[in-house]
Each structure stands twice: as structure tokens, then as C-alpha cells.
Amino acid sequence: MVQSLWNASQASEKTTGLEQLVYRSNLIGTDRSVCNIYGGNTSTKTTEKDFRGREVEVMYVKGSGSDLGSMEGKHFTGLGLDDIRPLIERESMSDEEMVEYLGHCMIDAKHPRASIETLLHAFLPYKHVDHTHPDAIISLCCADNGKELAREIYGDRFVWVPYVRPGFTLSKMIAESVFSNPNAELVLMEKHGLVTWGETSEECYAQTIKIINEAEAFIEARVDEGNLFGGVKHPALAADVRRQIASRVMPTIRGAVSDSKKMILSFDDQDDVLAFVGGADSLPLSQVGAACPDHLVHTKVVPLFIDWTPDADDIEGLKTKLVEGVAAYKEQYQQYFESNQNEGDVMFEAAPRVILIPGVGMINTGKSWALSQVSGALYHRAIAVMRGATSLGEFVSLSANESYNVEYWPLELYKLSLAPAETEFSRKVAFITGGAGGIGSETARRLVSEGAHVVLADLNLEGAQKVAQEINDQYGVNRAYALRMDVTDEEAVQSAYVDVSVQYGGVDIIVNNAGLATSSPFDETSLKEWNLNMNVLGTGYFLVAREAFRLMKQQGIGGSMVFIGSKNSVYAGKSASAYSSAKALEAHLARCIAAEGGEYGIRVNTILPDAILQGSAIWNGSWRNERAAAYGIEPDQLEEYYRKRTTLLVNIYPRDIAEGIAFFASSKSEKTTGCMMTIDGGVPAAFTR
């Protein structure tokens, strides 16, 4: 049952009508079984002083594109009610007319565009109105016998309106139906949702919760857990097996769903998902249609359901079914678009947003990890609705044309236009070794600033987590992901790519940056020191690149690797034979990979920096003292020594290297591979030739 979250003490602190509306809205949006993410709308009618100081009646309503769970006062729109109420006398009003008219009714031009369903709130004569999409209510409204069952639950207290796309017609229909039923306490919108009201904000919220719980109690009394979704056909595989399968197939899926633009993936194997994908009737049930119009933009009309018998030894068979399934889905979506398109419509990416695999779970796609999560969150709601609707009768949905006219509805597309524009590294995943260090952390910030998702791999997990947290605090949840990895440990490197595949679906950019440095005269160089440099700077770069190469080939959508070499890759550094030799190995390894990677669209380039002392763990250790001794100077004189030996008389900083990495990883160098670029201020001895 839905729990009331109302706190009288907190509510009493909200003194204005708008503050009370924000409080109520946040409570409603907190519980996704009450209101979809980005869905629903709320309103309050109050009085305000206009620009001339006159008391006027104003309605605050949710602004378009906001989410009730996190909205603030600035996300609501205030409108003059005296200007809106007369509209109910009209016979009709187009969407374009409505939007333009409401724009003139706003009390502040800086407010967002009002909700699509503003007139619904304005036409009802109640001070507080909630429109929500509760699982239990939509289950009732999406059952073929829903209207009849509603009479059993609510008697004559409800108004039932047939499905009509939101706008003037639906708003007028609801108002007139409520006016004609003096006992009405709620409106049930077929295949859509719920409208409730109250004379105070608390009364409105309490009514919303009460009505939902009446429906939920009715449904739960009829649920047969043993026969949900036709009964269990495919039990869930063990958790570790599910994750392993997901890691192996997600790069294949990512390649299949990424056409002109790449997609970010996420994996979900929560209990309700596993129950649904394992149901005997779930495949045909999943193809009936969307559970709510609000779902369509993020989930499309139907998911891709893979008809596969769970078998941990049949991963290649699953991959084949996935590739074939995605191709067929795209073709069907193209037909759906062409059959329903209106003049001027431009087709979205045709690939599925939701992919269901028996025994394994759900994989969601989106242009970002956050949007893949939105698709997943909405499909959890769809599963809950189908659970309820099939316990009551037969699950029904919108027709293909009705679905299309919501999915490609200009007023719905307007919400998408509010999102920030995509930038150079949007939809791309970067894997950065040495992610906690100066170059690694600066590179992560640089790539994320232009849209990337980044993985910070480092032996120093705490340091990597700190950088990731800073990035996520600024850019949003899971834009950065930290993991511990020893680049010299083959199993650890392979395990890290398993994590990356499950976390984001694959990888596009590799920054091979983890490193160390030692210094000693050649005849004093021990085998231990030699092997240490070769293991970290040679074997480590090899393992990270090899596993990335395999993953990029599986995806089939290309990729970019950037190796962080050194001036010493081409310059024989004094008393640094082990380090210099390993750095030379890196540069040539990069060229070898570039030679093989071209046919797969995999580019590999190398940056050759000079000494970067800022933020470097290497330079804060014995390497600083050793290099100073090699040059016959004091350690605190190194910065000035390195600056003076450059032709440009500059020091090199992590941000300088990050810019070079961003260039090589970007579309600006899409025809460049096997290249070495110096970023050293101009050290003549290291000029490449």
C-alpha cells in the first residue's frame, strides 16, 4: 500500500500557496508507484498581487518537462485564472492555439512553459488538484473491464473518461463530467491516470493516497502470485551468472543499437524484472503496448523481448538472437513511423530502449546513463501495471496510431528540447588508467565537461573515488565510476572491463596513463628496477590496450586509444634507461596497434609530455630526488630547470596533457592514427624526426 508521507510540522513551515504546492508535489514524486518520473502535474489556486498591485487569482501549475520529485518553486508557472476560465465556453482549441494563449496568461515571462494539462487544472473548480499515474490506477484503467471494476471499488464517486490525448478537448471533457456528477471524488482517465482534488493541500494529498490505496487493495486481493504472467517459464539464473552474461552481451548490444549515434547502456536484474522476463505469457504481453502515454518517449511502444532459453553456455547463441532482434526491431519501428508519420516528422533512433532477456534481466539504452535509467524506471512501472491489469482482466493499451501521436506530439517533443545540447563526447565512455593522478583526473574532468562518462581505474581506489565523487556532484549521478585496478594483473584488467561493460555497455576511449618512474645510472640499474618499469609501463599498457581492442571489436563502432608516453620515448634520458626504454616500448606498441586497428575504426595515438610535476604521485616520491641528483641540482629547483630547457620557456601542467588527449579522442582527429604529439614546451633533444 502507498504510505502517506505528509509531515504536519514540515508542512506548517510552508506559508505561501506556492510553497505548499512544492511540498505536496515533492511528496507525490518521491514514490514512483504514485507518479512516473517526469510525469504527472499538480496545481494550486491562490491570490497574488499583479504588477499594478491588484489582487488577482492565480493558478500555479507544474512547468513542462519538470519532475515532481525534485521540483522547486521556479519550476512552476503562474497564470491568471480570469483569463483562462472563459476558455471552457469554446467548442475547440488546437494545441498551438492553447500554448500561445497560455503564454499570454503567465504572470511572469520568466516562468517555464505551463504543463500540457494546464486547462484540466484550471477548469476544475477546486483549489488544489493532482494528476498522477499510480500503478494501481493505471492497472485498472488498462484492464479491458476496468470501468466495470471501478464501480465495484468507487461506486458512484468516480468519473470515467475514454482515452483522449491531453489538451483542450480532454480538459473540457473532464470538467463537464465532474460538473454532471455531484458525487464525484476522482477522475479515472482510460489508459492514462488519475485526477483528484481538495480544498487544502493536505486534503488533496490525502485524497490522492486514499484513492490509490482503494484500488491497490482491490487488485492485491485478486493477485495470484503463482500464476502471474502465466506462471514461471524461465527461472532466474544465479546473480553472478546473470552479471557475467550481461557483461559479455552488452558490448554486442551497444554496437547493434548504436547507429549514427552511440548509446549508453545499463543493466537491471531486480526481482520484478526477473519475474516478468521469466513469465510464460510475458513475451506476447510485452508487445501489447505502452502502459501509459507518459512512457512512450522513453520506452517506445514496446520493448525488445528476446525469445531465449536461459543457458550460461549459450552466450554466442544469445548474441546472435540479440543482433537479429535489434535489426528486426529497427525495421518494425521504421514501418511504424512510416505508417503514422505526419508532415515534418523526423524519426528518432529506431533501436529499442528496453531489452528483456529471460533468466538475465533488462538492459536499457539511452543517450546517457541517466536517460537509460529513466527508460528502466518507467518499465518497472509498466511491469507493475501489467501485473495489476492481468490480475483484473486483460491488459489493453493505446493503438499504434494513438501511441505515435503521443511519441511524436510536438508538445511532448518540446520537453526533450529543454535538455542540454549534446557535445563532443556525449554518448561516449572513456576508460582512464591512473585516474586518481594529476593527468588522469584532469583528463576525466575535461572529457566529462563535454559529455563523456568516465571510468577512473587506479591502484589508489580512495583517490579515484574522490575524483569520481567530485565529478558526479557537479555533473550528475554515475557520470564517473571508480574502480581499483593493477595494470600488471591480467585478471584484474579483464575484471575491470567486465565492470565497465555492465556499468555503461562498453567503451569508446582508452587513456593509457598509469605509470611510475625510476632513475639510476645504467650500471647500477637492477633487474628488479628494470622489470618494474617493463611490467607497469610495458605489460600494463599492453594488457589495458589488448582488452580494450577486443571490446571495441565486439562493439563494432570503432574507438580511440591515447597512450601517455614521454619525452623519453624518443630521447635517451640520462640515468633513466629502464624508464626510457619502457616509454619507447609504449610509443611503438601504440603504432603496432594502430596498424591493426584501422580496419575496425580503432585509432591509437601517443602524447609525449615532458616533466609534469603538478598533482603527480610520481614526482612527489623518490623520482624527484633522483632526477634532481641526475642534473646536479636541488629538488626544489626542478620546476625552473625544466622550464628553462624548453624553447617556449614554459612548464607543462596536467591540463595541457588533458587538452592533447581530448584532441586525439575527438572527431577533430578522426583521420589521425599512429601519430605521436609532443607537449613538452619544445625540448629540442626530443623533437621527433
C-alpha positions in Angstrom: 0.0 0.0 0.0 1.1 3.6 -0.7 2.2 5.3 2.5 1.3 8.9 3.3 4.5 11.0 3.7 2.7 14.1 5.0 4.5 15.7 7.9 2.4 18.3 9.7 5.4 20.0 11.2 7.2 20.4 7.9 4.0 21.4 6.1 3.3 24.1 8.6 6.5 25.8 7.6 5.2 26.3 4.1 3.3 29.6 4.4 2.5 30.5 0.7 0.4 28.7 -1.7 3.4 28.0 -4.0 5.5 26.7 -1.1 2.7 24.3 -0.1 2.4 23.2 -3.7 6.1 22.4 -3.9 5.9 20.4 -0.7 2.9 18.3 -1.9 4.4 17.8 -5.3 7.7 16.6 -3.9 5.9 14.1 -1.7 3.9 12.8 -4.7 7.0 12.5 -6.9 9.0 10.7 -4.2 7.1 7.5 -4.7 7.3 6.3 -8.3 4.4 3.9 -7.8 2.3 7.1 -7.4 3.8 9.2 -10.2 6.1 8.5 -13.1 9.5 10.2 -13.3 8.9 13.5 -15.3 5.2 12.6 -15.3 2.0 14.0 -13.6 1.2 17.5 -12.7 -0.1 19.4 -9.7 -1.7 22.8 -9.2 -2.9 25.3 -6.6 -5.1 28.3 -6.9 -4.2 31.3 -4.8 -4.1 35.1 -4.9 -1.2 37.3 -5.9 -0.6 41.0 -6.5 0.0 41.8 -10.1 2.4 44.4 -11.4 -0.1 47.1 -10.6 -0.6 46.0 -7.0 -4.0 44.5 -7.6 -5.2 41.2 -6.0 -5.7 38.7 -8.8 -6.5 35.0 -8.7 -3.5 32.9 -9.9 -3.1 29.2 -10.6 0.4 27.8 -10.1 0.8 24.6 -12.2 3.8 22.4 -12.9 6.0 23.7 -15.7 6.6 21.4 -18.7 9.5 19.0 -18.5 10.0 19.1 -14.8 9.9 16.2 -12.3 7.5 16.4 -9.3 10.0 14.6 -7.1 12.7 17.3 -7.4 10.8 20.5 -8.4 11.4 23.8 -6.8 9.2 26.9 -6.9 11.0 28.2 -10.0 9.7 25.2 -11.9 6.1 26.1 -11.6 4.2 28.5 -13.8 1.8 31.1 -12.5 -1.2 32.0 -14.7 -4.1 34.5 -14.4 -7.3 32.4 -13.9 -9.6 35.2 -15.0 -8.0 34.8 -18.5 -8.2 31.0 -18.6 -11.6 30.1 -17.2 -13.7 31.6 -20.2 -11.9 29.1 -22.5 -14.3 26.3 -21.3 -17.0 28.0 -23.4 -15.1 27.3 -26.6 -16.1 24.3 -28.7 -12.5 23.5 -29.7 -8.9 24.8 -29.4 -5.8 23.5 -31.2 -2.6 22.7 -29.3 -0.9 25.6 -31.0 -3.6 28.0 -30.0 -3.6 26.7 -26.4 0.1 27.1 -26.0 0.1 30.6 -27.4 -2.9 31.6 -25.4 -1.4 30.3 -22.1 1.8 32.2 -22.8 -0.2 35.4 -22.6 -1.8 34.4 -19.3 1.6 34.0 -17.5 2.1 36.4 -14.6 5.9 36.2 -15.1 7.5 35.8 -18.5 10.5 34.1 -16.9 8.3 31.1 -15.7 8.6 27.9 -17.7 6.0 26.9 -20.3 2.9 25.6 -18.5 2.1 21.9 -18.4 0.4 20.3 -21.3 -2.6 19.6 -19.0 -2.9 23.1 -17.5 -6.5 23.5 -18.7 -7.5 20.3 -16.8 -6.4 22.1 -13.6 -7.9 25.4 -14.5 -11.4 24.1 -15.5 -11.9 22.1 -12.3 -13.4 24.4 -9.5 -11.1 23.1 -6.8 -8.3 24.9 -5.1 -5.8 22.0 -5.2 -5.6 19.4 -8.0 -3.3 16.4 -8.5 -3.0 14.4 -11.7 -0.9 11.3 -11.2 -0.1 7.9 -12.9 -0.3 5.4 -10.0 0.5 1.8 -10.8 -2.8 0.6 -9.2 -4.9 3.2 -11.0 -3.3 2.6 -14.4 -3.7 -1.2 -13.9 -7.5 -0.5 -13.5 -7.5 1.9 -16.4 -5.6 -0.5 -18.7 -7.8 -3.5 -17.9 -10.3 -4.4 -20.5 -13.0 -4.5 -17.8 -11.7 -1.5 -15.8 -14.7 0.7 -15.9 -17.0 -2.1 -14.6 -14.5 -2.9 -11.8 -14.2 0.8 -10.9 -17.9 0.7 -10.0 -17.1 -2.1 -7.5 -14.4 0.0 -5.9 -15.7 3.5 -6.0 -19.5 3.2 -6.5 -20.7 6.5 -8.0 -17.8 8.5 -6.7 -15.8 8.4 -9.9 -15.9 9.8 -13.4 -14.5 7.7 -16.2 -13.3 9.4 -19.4 -12.3 7.5 -22.5 -8.8 7.9 -23.8 -8.2 11.3 -25.5 -4.8 12.8 -25.9 -4.2 15.6 -23.3 -5.2 19.1 -24.4 -8.3 21.3 -24.6 -10.8 18.5 -25.5 -9.8 16.2 -22.7 -9.7 19.1 -20.2 -13.2 20.2 -21.1 -14.5 16.6 -21.1 -13.2 16.0 -17.6 -14.6 19.3 -16.2 -18.1 18.7 -17.7 -18.1 15.1 -16.5 -17.3 16.2 -13.0 -19.9 19.0 -13.0 -22.5 16.5 -14.0 -21.7 14.1 -11.1 -22.2 15.8 -7.8 -20.8 12.7 -6.0 -17.5 12.8 -8.0 -14.3 12.5 -5.9 -12.0 11.4 -8.7 -11.5 11.0 -12.4 -10.2 7.8 -14.0 -8.6 8.5 -17.4 -8.7 5.4 -19.6 -5.2 4.1 -20.3 -3.8 7.1 -18.7 -4.2 8.0 -15.0 -5.9 9.7 -12.1 -7.2 13.2 -11.1 -8.0 14.1 -7.5 -8.6 17.3 -5.6 -9.1 19.0 -2.3 -9.8 22.3 -0.6 -6.4 22.3 1.2 -3.1 20.9 0.0 -3.1 18.3 2.8 -6.7 17.2 1.9 -5.7 16.9 -1.8 -2.7 14.8 -1.0 -4.6 12.6 1.4 -7.3 12.1 -1.2 -4.7 11.0 -3.8 -3.3 8.4 -1.4 -6.7 7.2 -0.3 -8.0 6.7 -3.8 -4.8 4.8 -4.9 -5.0 2.5 -1.9 -8.6 1.6 -2.5 -7.6 0.4 -6.0 -4.5 -1.3 -4.7 -6.4 -3.2 -2.0 -8.9 -4.4 -4.6 -6.2 -5.6 -7.0 -4.0 -7.3 -4.4 -7.0 -9.3 -3.2 -7.1 -10.8 -6.8 -3.4 -11.3 -7.4 -2.4 -14.9 -7.8 1.4 -14.8 -7.3 1.9 -18.3 -8.5 0.3 -17.6 -11.9 1.5 -14.1 -12.5 2.4 -13.5 -16.2 1.2 -17.0 -17.0 3.4 -18.7 -14.4 7.1 -19.2 -14.4 8.6 -20.5 -17.6 12.2 -19.5 -17.1 13.6 -19.2 -13.5 16.2 -16.6 -13.0 19.8 -17.6 -13.3 22.2 -17.1 -10.3 23.1 -13.5 -9.7 26.8 -13.9 -10.6 25.8 -15.8 -13.8 23.4 -13.0 -14.8 26.0 -10.4 -14.3 28.6 -12.4 -16.3 26.2 -12.9 -19.2 25.3 -9.2 -19.2 28.9 -8.2 -19.3 29.5 -10.5 -22.3 26.5 -9.4 -24.4 26.2 -5.7 -23.6 29.0 -4.6 -25.9 27.3 -6.6 -28.7 24.0 -4.9 -27.9 25.7 -1.5 -27.7 27.1 -2.0 -31.2 23.8 -3.1 -32.5 21.8 -0.2 -31.1 24.3 2.5 -32.0 23.7 3.7 -35.5 24.7 7.2 -36.4 25.0 7.9 -32.6 26.2 5.8 -29.8 24.1 4.7 -26.9 24.9 4.2 -23.2 23.5 1.0 -21.6 22.6 0.0 -18.1 21.7 -3.4 -16.6 18.8 -4.2 -14.3 18.0 -7.6 -12.7 15.7 -6.5 -9.9 13.2 -9.1 -8.7 10.2 -7.7 -10.5 12.1 -7.7 -13.8 13.3 -11.3 -13.3 9.7 -12.3 -12.6 8.4 -10.7 -15.7 11.1 -11.9 -18.2 10.6 -15.4 -16.8 6.8 -15.5 -17.3 5.1 -17.9 -19.8 2.9 -15.1 -21.1 5.4 -12.2 -20.9 6.6 -12.1 -24.5 3.1 -11.5 -26.0 2.1 -9.4 -23.1 5.1 -7.1 -23.5 4.1 -6.5 -27.1 0.6 -5.2 -26.3 1.8 -1.6 -26.0 2.8 1.1 -23.5 1.3 1.1 -20.0 0.9 4.9 -20.0 1.3 7.6 -22.6 4.0 9.2 -20.4 6.2 6.2 -21.0 6.4 6.4 -24.8 9.1 8.9 -25.4 11.5 7.0 -23.1 10.5 3.3 -23.7 9.0 3.4 -27.2 5.7 1.5 -27.8 7.1 -1.9 -26.9 10.4 -3.4 -25.7 12.5 -5.9 -27.5 11.9 -9.3 -25.8 14.5 -12.0 -26.7 12.9 -15.4 -27.0 15.8 -17.3 -25.5 16.1 -20.3 -23.1 18.5 -19.3 -20.3 21.7 -21.2 -20.7 25.1 -19.9 -19.4 26.8 -22.0 -22.1 24.9 -20.4 -24.9 26.2 -16.9 -24.9 27.1 -16.9 -28.6 23.5 -18.0 -29.4 22.2 -15.2 -27.2 24.4 -12.7 -29.0 23.1 -13.9 -32.4 19.5 -13.5 -31.2 20.2 -10.0 -29.8 21.8 -8.8 -33.1 18.9 -10.3 -35.1 16.3 -9.0 -32.7 17.7 -5.4 -32.7 17.7 -5.5 -36.5 14.2 -6.7 -36.7 13.0 -4.2 -34.1 14.6 -1.3 -36.2 12.8 -2.5 -39.3 9.5 -2.7 -37.5 9.9 0.7 -36.0 10.7 2.2 -39.4 7.4 0.7 -40.6 5.5 2.1 -37.6 7.0 5.5 -38.3 6.2 5.5 -42.0 2.6 4.3 -41.4 1.8 7.0 -38.9 4.1 10.0 -39.7 2.8 13.5 -40.1 4.3 16.1 -42.4 7.6 17.3 -41.0 8.2 14.4 -38.5 11.8 13.3 -38.1 12.3 9.7 -36.9 14.0 9.1 -33.6 16.7 6.4 -33.4 14.9 3.2 -34.3 16.7 0.9 -31.8 14.9 -0.3 -28.7 15.1 1.5 -25.3 14.2 -1.6 -23.3 15.6 -5.1 -24.0 14.3 -8.1 -21.9 16.2 -11.3 -21.6 14.7 -14.4 -19.8 16.7 -15.5 -16.8 19.0 -12.5 -17.0 17.0 -9.3 -16.7 16.6 -6.0 -18.5 19.1 -3.8 -20.5 18.2 -0.2 -21.1 19.6 2.2 -23.7 19.8 6.0 -23.8 21.9 8.8 -25.0 23.3 9.0 -21.4 23.4 6.6 -18.4 20.8 8.8 -16.7 18.4 8.5 -19.6 18.9 4.8 -19.8 17.8 4.7 -16.1 14.7 6.7 -17.0 13.7 4.1 -19.5 14.3 1.4 -16.9 12.4 3.2 -14.2 9.4 3.6 -16.5 9.5 -0.1 -17.5 9.4 -1.1 -13.8 6.2 0.9 -13.7 4.9 -0.9 -16.8 5.6 -4.3 -15.2 3.7 -3.2 -12.1 0.8 -2.1 -14.3 0.7 -5.4 -16.3 0.9 -7.3 -13.1 -2.2 -5.5 -11.8 -4.1 -5.4 -15.1 -3.7 -9.1 -15.8 -4.9 -9.9 -12.3 -8.1 -8.0 -13.1 -8.7 -9.0 -16.7 -6.9 -8.4 -20.0 -4.2 -5.8 -20.4 -5.0 -3.3 -23.1 -3.1 -0.3 -24.4 -3.2 2.5 -27.0 -3.5 1.7 -30.7 -0.3 2.2 -32.8 -1.6 5.5 -34.1 -2.6 6.8 -30.7 0.9 5.8 -29.4 2.6 7.5 -32.4 0.6 10.7 -31.8 2.0 10.9 -28.3 5.5 9.8 -29.1 5.8 12.4 -31.9 3.5 15.0 -30.4 5.1 18.5 -30.6 4.1 19.3 -27.1 5.8 16.2 -25.8 8.9 16.8 -28.0 9.1 20.3 -26.5 10.1 18.6 -23.2 13.0 16.9 -24.9 14.2 20.2 -26.4 14.8 21.5 -22.8 17.7 19.1 -22.4 21.2 20.5 -22.8 22.6 20.2 -26.4 24.9 17.2 -27.0 28.6 18.0 -27.1 31.8 16.4 -28.5 32.0 13.4 -26.1 28.3 12.9 -25.4 27.3 9.2 -25.6 31.0 8.2 -25.2 32.7 6.2 -22.4 36.3 6.9 -21.5 38.4 4.4 -19.5 41.3 6.2 -17.8 44.1 4.4 -16.0 45.9 6.3 -13.3 42.6 8.1 -12.9 43.4 9.4 -9.4 46.6 11.2 -10.5 47.2 14.6 -12.0 46.9 13.8 -15.7 44.2 11.2 -15.2 41.9 13.3 -13.0 42.3 16.4 -15.2 41.5 14.3 -18.3 38.4 12.9 -16.7 37.2 16.4 -15.9 38.0 17.6 -19.4 36.1 14.8 -21.1 33.1 14.9 -18.8 32.8 18.7 -19.4 31.9 17.8 -23.0 29.5 15.0 -22.2 31.6 11.9 -21.6 31.1 9.2 -19.0 34.4 8.2 -17.4 35.9 5.2 -15.6 38.7 6.0 -13.3 40.9 3.0 -12.8 43.7 3.2 -10.2 45.6 1.2 -7.6 44.6 4.2 -5.3 40.9 3.4 -5.1 40.2 6.0 -2.5 41.8 8.7 -4.6 39.9 7.6 -7.7 36.6 7.5 -5.7 37.3 11.1 -4.5 37.7 12.4 -8.1 34.6 10.4 -9.2 32.5 11.9 -6.4 33.6 15.4 -7.3 32.6 14.8 -10.9 29.3 13.2 -10.0 28.4 16.1 -7.6 28.9 18.5 -10.4 27.6 16.6 -13.5 25.1 14.1 -12.1 24.9 10.5 -10.8 27.2 8.0 -12.3 28.9 10.2 -14.9 32.1 8.9 -13.3 32.8 5.4 -11.9 35.9 4.5 -9.9 37.5 1.0 -9.6 40.7 -0.4 -8.3 42.9 -2.0 -10.9 46.5 -3.2 -11.1 47.5 -2.8 -14.8 50.1 -5.6 -14.4 47.5 -8.1 -13.3 45.8 -9.7 -16.3 42.8 -10.9 -14.4 42.3 -7.5 -12.7 42.3 -5.8 -16.1 39.9 -8.2 -17.6 37.6 -7.9 -14.5 37.7 -4.1 -14.9 36.4 -4.3 -18.4 33.6 -6.6 -17.1 32.7 -3.9 -14.7 32.8 -1.3 -17.5 30.6 -3.4 -19.8 27.9 -3.8 -17.1 28.2 -0.2 -16.0 27.9 1.5 -19.4 27.7 -1.2 -22.0 31.2 -0.8 -23.4 34.0 1.7 -24.0 34.9 4.3 -26.7 38.1 6.0 -25.4 41.1 4.5 -23.6 43.6 6.7 -21.9 46.6 4.5 -21.1 48.1 6.7 -18.4 49.0 4.7 -15.3 52.7 4.9 -14.6 55.7 5.2 -12.4 59.3 6.3 -12.9 62.7 5.3 -11.5 66.2 6.7 -12.0 69.6 5.2 -11.7 72.8 5.1 -13.7 72.7 2.2 -16.2 75.4 0.1 -14.5 73.5 0.5 -11.2 70.1 -0.5 -12.7 68.9 -3.7 -11.0 66.8 -6.4 -12.7 64.1 -5.6 -10.2 64.0 -1.9 -11.3 64.1 -2.9 -15.0 61.2 -5.4 -14.6 59.2 -2.9 -12.5 59.3 -0.4 -15.4 58.6 -3.0 -18.0 55.7 -4.5 -16.1 53.9 -1.3 -15.4 54.8 0.8 -18.5 55.1 -2.1 -21.0 53.0 -5.0 -19.9 50.4 -2.8 -18.2 49.8 -0.7 -21.3 49.7 -3.9 -23.4 47.0 -5.5 -21.2 44.8 -2.5 -21.0 45.0 -1.9 -24.7 44.5 -5.6 -25.7 41.3 -5.9 -23.6 40.0 -2.6 -25.0 40.8 -3.7 -28.5 38.8 -6.9 -28.0 35.9 -5.0 -26.6 35.9 -2.4 -29.3 36.0 -5.1 -32.0 33.0 -6.7 -30.4 31.1 -3.4 -30.3 31.9 -2.8 -34.0 31.7 1.0 -33.6 35.3 2.0 -33.6 37.2 3.7 -30.8 40.2 5.8 -29.8 43.2 4.9 -27.6 45.6 7.6 -26.4 48.8 6.5 -24.9 50.7 8.8 -22.5 54.3 8.3 -23.4 57.1 10.7 -22.6 59.7 12.9 -24.0 61.9 9.9 -23.1 60.0 7.8 -25.6 62.3 9.4 -28.2 65.0 10.9 -26.1 67.6 8.9 -24.2 67.1 10.2 -20.7 70.2 10.4 -18.5 70.2 7.8 -15.7 66.8 6.5 -16.8 67.5 3.6 -19.1 64.7 1.4 -17.7 62.1 4.1 -17.8 63.1 5.5 -21.2 63.2 2.0 -22.7 59.7 1.2 -21.4 58.4 4.6 -22.7 59.9 3.8 -26.1 58.1 0.5 -26.0 54.8 2.2 -25.3 55.1 4.5 -28.3 55.9 1.7 -30.7 53.2 -0.6 -29.2 50.7 2.2 -30.0 51.9 2.3 -33.6 51.6 -1.5 -33.9 48.0 -1.4 -32.5 47.2 1.4 -34.9 48.3 -0.6 -37.8 46.0 -3.5 -36.9 43.1 -1.3 -35.6 42.4 0.7 -38.7 40.1 -1.8 -40.4 37.9 -1.7 -37.2 37.9 2.0 -36.9 40.2 1.9 -33.8 42.6 4.8 -33.7 45.7 4.8 -31.5 47.8 7.9 -30.9 50.5 8.9 -28.4 51.3 12.0 -26.4 54.8 12.7 -25.4 54.9 15.1 -22.4 57.9 16.4 -20.6 58.0 16.5 -16.8 54.6 17.3 -15.2 55.2 17.9 -11.5 51.8 19.3 -10.6 49.4 16.7 -9.0 51.8 13.8 -9.7 52.3 11.0 -7.3 55.5 10.1 -9.3 57.1 13.5 -8.8 56.1 13.5 -5.1 58.2 10.4 -4.5 61.8 9.4 -4.9 61.8 10.2 -8.6 62.0 14.0 -7.9 65.2 13.5 -5.8 66.7 11.0 -8.3 66.1 13.4 -11.3 67.5 16.3 -9.3 70.6 14.3 -8.5 71.0 13.3 -12.2 71.0 17.0 -13.1 73.2 18.1 -10.2 70.5 20.4 -8.7 68.3 20.6 -5.6 64.8 19.0 -5.8 63.0 22.4 -5.4 64.9 23.7 -8.4 63.4 21.2 -10.8 60.4 23.2 -12.0 62.6 26.1 -13.0 65.2 23.8 -14.6 62.6 22.1 -16.8 61.0 25.5 -17.7 64.4 26.9 -18.9 65.3 23.9 -21.0 62.2 24.4 -23.2 62.3 26.7 -26.3 59.0 28.3 -25.1 60.2 28.7 -21.6 57.1 27.2 -20.0 56.2 24.4 -17.6 53.8 21.7 -18.6 50.7 21.0 -16.5 48.1 18.2 -16.4 45.5 20.4 -18.1 47.9 20.7 -21.1 48.0 17.0 -21.5 44.3 16.7 -21.0 43.8 19.0 -23.9 46.0 16.8 -26.1 44.1 13.7 -25.0 40.8 15.4 -25.8 42.1 16.3 -29.3 43.2 12.8 -30.1 39.9 11.3 -28.7 37.7 13.8 -30.6 36.2 14.0 -34.0 38.9 16.7 -34.8 41.4 13.9 -35.3 39.1 11.2 -36.7 41.5 10.6 -39.6 44.7 10.5 -37.5 46.2 7.3 -36.1 49.7 6.1 -35.3 50.7 9.6 -34.5 53.0 11.0 -31.8 52.4 14.5 -30.5 54.9 16.3 -28.2 53.5 18.5 -25.4 56.8 19.5 -23.8 57.2 23.2 -24.3 59.7 22.4 -27.1 62.7 20.3 -25.9 65.0 20.2 -29.0 66.5 17.0 -28.0 63.1 15.3 -28.1 62.0 16.8 -31.5 60.6 13.8 -33.4 62.4 13.1 -36.6 
